[in-house]
Amino acid sequence: MVWSWRLVNVALALALVVVLLGGWTRLNDAGLGCPDWPTCYGHFVLPPQDRVAEQIGEHFPDHQVDLHKGWLEMIHRYAASTLGLLLLLQALMAWRQRAVVGYPVRLSLVLLVLVIVQGVFGMWTVTLKLVPWVVTLHLLGGLTTLALLARLRQALYRQNTRSLHRETGGVEPSVVLLLAVLFFQIALGGWTSSNYAGWACDHWLSCQGEQPVEYDFREGLNPVLPLGPNYEGGLLPPPARAAIQMTHRAGALLLLSALALASWRLRQRESVLPWLGLCWGVAGLQILLGVLNVIWQLPLVLAVAHHAGAVALLLAVLGLYERSRVQQMEVIHGNLSTGQIAS
């Protein structure tokens, strides 16, 4: 079981890297850096510029070669493929331990299925030319993988220490609500990014300051988009993009409300107060980054920081969820000591 513990730690760290690389790739407009899948210009390792240029006219006549974007996309694919292999190994280890009482076999298998589905969505991202609903679901799938790996790590920790948890109050509903609202807000962020709606408004409070703005929520929030067109750069008209961005801002207010509710419900539990403080700190930083991105029209550094902030907020809320869920823990005995596990 020691190897399962070590493997899940490596997989969790790599999943974090994959999610951040996905944001870096998207924000560098490199989602179509490779016009084919799973290869890039027909190669698993990109050839020199002159060799690609010779082949582009025949096989990819409508694609502008950019090896920098191609490498960004391929590095993301390498990392995601490695994560898939780690989760396959984790699932095999779990299957061998299926007779062990309490071993998280089902969660390990779910993660394997999820990473396979993620691979399919990665393919569709390219073959369907960045259609926004695919890009958004691909982002949510990556974050779900990260969240479930964090849960698997906690389950293996309990298994390795053979600890018994008595949950006197069950899961705190306000924290479950907070987690659900956070995923909803992240989905809105992915929809905003995949429709290139971050540039639709340039005022931090309203959309265009005192200038009147038309909003088309029906078209902007319609997930049914036709397949076939190339969605790089976005195809929605300005009113629809403005509606998307303002909805994302409303989602931020809803998230803060959910966090306030959870804080009020957990105010007397001293063990969760540090996690609540962390959630408020990251949420405040996210709001600041969002405002600065609007004012300065999404400079790459701030856009990447906003993406990373969403991931950090997810991890903080997951920590809050775990701390609020477990009311009392009694360690009975274990084959491994805490010191051995930490190593």
N, C-alpha and C positions, 0 to 999 in steps of 0.2 A: 504493500500500500504506500510505502515511501515513494516509490517511483510514480505512482498516480498523483501524489501530492506535488511532487516536483514538476511533473508534466503539466498539471493544470496551472501552476504558477507561470510557467513559460508560455503556455497558450493564452493565458489572460493578458500577459504583457504584450504578446504579439498581436492579439485582437485589438488592443488599444492602439498599437502602431498602425494596423490595417485601417481602422476607422479614421485616424488622423491623416493617413496617406490618401484615403478616399476623398476627404475634404480638400486636401492640398491639390490633388489631381483635378477635382471639379472646379475649384476656384482659380486654377491656372488655365481653365478652358481646354484641358487635355483629355476630356472624356472621350473624344474621338481622335486622340493623338495616334491611335492605331485604327485603321479603317476595317480591319478584320479581327477575328477571334477564333481560337485562343492565341494565334500567332500575331505578329505585327509586321505587316508587309511580307507575310509568308515566312517569317523567321521567329524562332523563340528567343534568339539573341540578335539584336538589331545590327545589321551590317553597316559599313561606312556609308557616308552620304552619297558618294558617287555611285555605289552599287544600287542603292535605293532609287536614285534618280533615273537610272537606266530602266528599272522595272516599272516605275510608276505610270508611265504613259500607256503601257499595255494592260496592266491589271487594275490600276486605280486612276483612271483618267480624270475623274472629277475631284480628286483629293489633293490638297496642297501638302507637300511633305514638310514635316517639322519634327526632326529627330529628337529635339528637346522634349516636346510633348509626348512623343512616342516612348521615350525612356521613362517619363513620369508614369505613364499608364502601365508599362511593363513592370516597373518596380512594384507598383501596387499589386499587379497580378502575381508576381513572384511571392510577395508577402502573404497574399490571400491563399495561394496554393499551399504554401508551407503551413499555414494555419489549418487548412483542410487536412493535411497529412497528420498533424498533431492531434486533431480531433478524431480522426480515424483510429490512431493508436490508442487514444483515451477510451474510445468505445470498445476496442478489442480487449483492453485491460479490464474494463467494466464487465464485459461479458464473461471473462474468466472468473470474475469475483461475484457472479450473479447469485451464488449460493450463500454469500455472506449477508447476514441479516442487517438491513439498514444501509447497504451500499447503494449509492445513487446510480443504479444501472440505467433506469429510464431516462434520467436527465442527460446522461452521457450519450445515449442513443438519439435523443431529441436534438442535441447539439450537432451530431453528425448529420442528421437529416437537414437541419437548418443551414449548415454550411454548404451542403450540396445545392439547396434551393438558392442560396446566395450566389453560387457559381452560375446558376442558370440566369439569375437576374443580372449578373455581371455581363454575361453574353448578350442578353437582350438590350442592355444599356448601349452596346455598340451596334448590334444588328438592327435595332429599332431606332437608332439615331437620337438618343437622349430624350425620348418621349418622357415628359415630366413624371407621370405616375410610376414608371419603372424606376427612374432615378430616385424618387422619394421613397418607394418601397425598399429599394436597395439600401438606402441610408438607414431606414428603420430596422431592416434585417441585420445590418452590421451592429447597431446598438443593442438589439435584442440578443445577439450572440455574445456581446460583451457582458450584458446583464446576467445572462444564464451562466456564463463562465464564472462570474463572481459568486453566483449561488452555488455552483458546483464546488468551487473552492471552499466555501463555508461548510458544505455538506461533508466534504472529505476531511476537513479539519475535525468536525465532530466525530466522524467515523474513526479517524486515527487516534483521537484522544479518548474514544469510547465515552463521550459525555452524554448525559441525559438532560434534556431540556424540558422543563415544566412551564407551559405557557398559561399563566393564570388568566390573562385577559384576551388572549388571541391576538390577531392582527388588528392594529389600530386602524379603523376605517378611514380616518382623515389622511393617513400616510398612503394608503392604497389609492385614495382619490388624488393625492398629490402626484403619485407616480403616474397615474393615468393621464392627468392633465399635462404633465411634463412630456410624455410621449406625444400627446396631441400637439403641443406647442413645437416640439421638434419636427413633427410631420409638417406643420405650417411653415417652419423654417426651410425644410427641404423643398416644399412646394414653391416658396418664394425664390429660392436659389435656382431651382431647375427651370423656372419660368423667367429668370433674369429680371425679377421684379424689384431687386434691391435698389435699382437706380430710378424707380418710378416716382419717388418722393425725395425732396431735398430739405424738408423742414423737420426738425426733431419732434415737434408736437403735432402739428397738423401735417398735411401732405405737401402743400405748396405755399405755406404761409397764409397770407390774406387773399391769394388768388383762388378763384373758384375752381374746383376740380370735379370732373365727372368720375363716378365710380360704377363699374360694371361687375357687381358681385356674382351675377348669374354666370357670366362667361369666365370670370377669373377663378371661381371655385368649382367649376365644372371639371370633374376628373376624367370624363370621357373625351379623349382627344384622338383624332384620327391617326392611324399608323401610316407611315410612308414618308411624310415630310422630315427634313432635317431640322431638329429643334435647337440646334446650337445657336446661341444668341437670343433665343426666344421668338415666338411667333404671335403672342397675344398683343392686342392693341393697348395703348397707354391706359385707358380707363380700367381695363381688366387687371393690368399689373398694379395700378394704384390700389385697387380693391384688395388684391392679395396682400400687399404690404401692410395696409391698415388693419386687415384681419389678423395678421401676424402680431401687430402691436397690441390688439385687443386680447390676443392669446397670452401675451406677457402679463397683462393686468389680471387675467384669470388665474395664471400661475401664481402670481404674488398673493392673490386671495386664498388660493388653496394652501400655500405655505403659511399664511397667517392663521388659517383655521387649524392646521396641524400644530403650529406653535402654541396656540391657545389650549388645544386638547392635551398637549404633552408638557405643559408648563410646570407641572409638579414632579416630573420624572427627571431627577438630576442626571441620570446616566445618559439621557439623550440630548441634554442641553448643548454639549460641545458639537454634536452633529447638526443641531438646529442652527447654531451659530455659523457653522461651515456652510450650510445651505443658504443662509441669508447673505453671507459674504460673497459666495460665488454668484448668486442671483443678482446682487447689486452690481457686481463687476460686469455681468452679462448685459444689464440694462445700460450701463455706461458705454460698453463697447457697441451696443446697438445704436445708441444715440450718435456716437462718433462716426460710425459707419454711414449713417444717414447724412450727417453734416459734411463729411469729407468724401462721400460717394464711393464707399467700399474700396479703400486702398487694400492691397493684397495682405499686408501684415495684419491689419485690423480684422479683415474678413476671416483669415485663418484663426486668429485669436478668438473670434466669436464662435467659430465652429468648435475649437478646443474647449471653450468655456461651456458649451452645451454638454460635451462629453464629461467634463469635470462635475457639472451640476447633476448629471445622471448618476455618477459614482457616489456623490455626496448623498443624494436622496436614497440610493440603494443602501448605503451605510445606515442612514436614519431608519429605513424600513427594517433592517436586520436588528438594530438595537431596540426598536420599539416592539418588535415581534417577540423577542426572547425576554421574558420577564424574570426568569430565575434559572440559573444553570448550576447543576451539581455534577462535578467530575467524579465518576466512580473509580475508574482505573483505566489503564491503557497500556498497550504494548509499546507505544511510543511516547516519550515525554515531550512537553511543549518545546523544550530546547532542541530535541532531535528534529521535530517537525519544522521549526523555524530555519533550521540549517538546510 
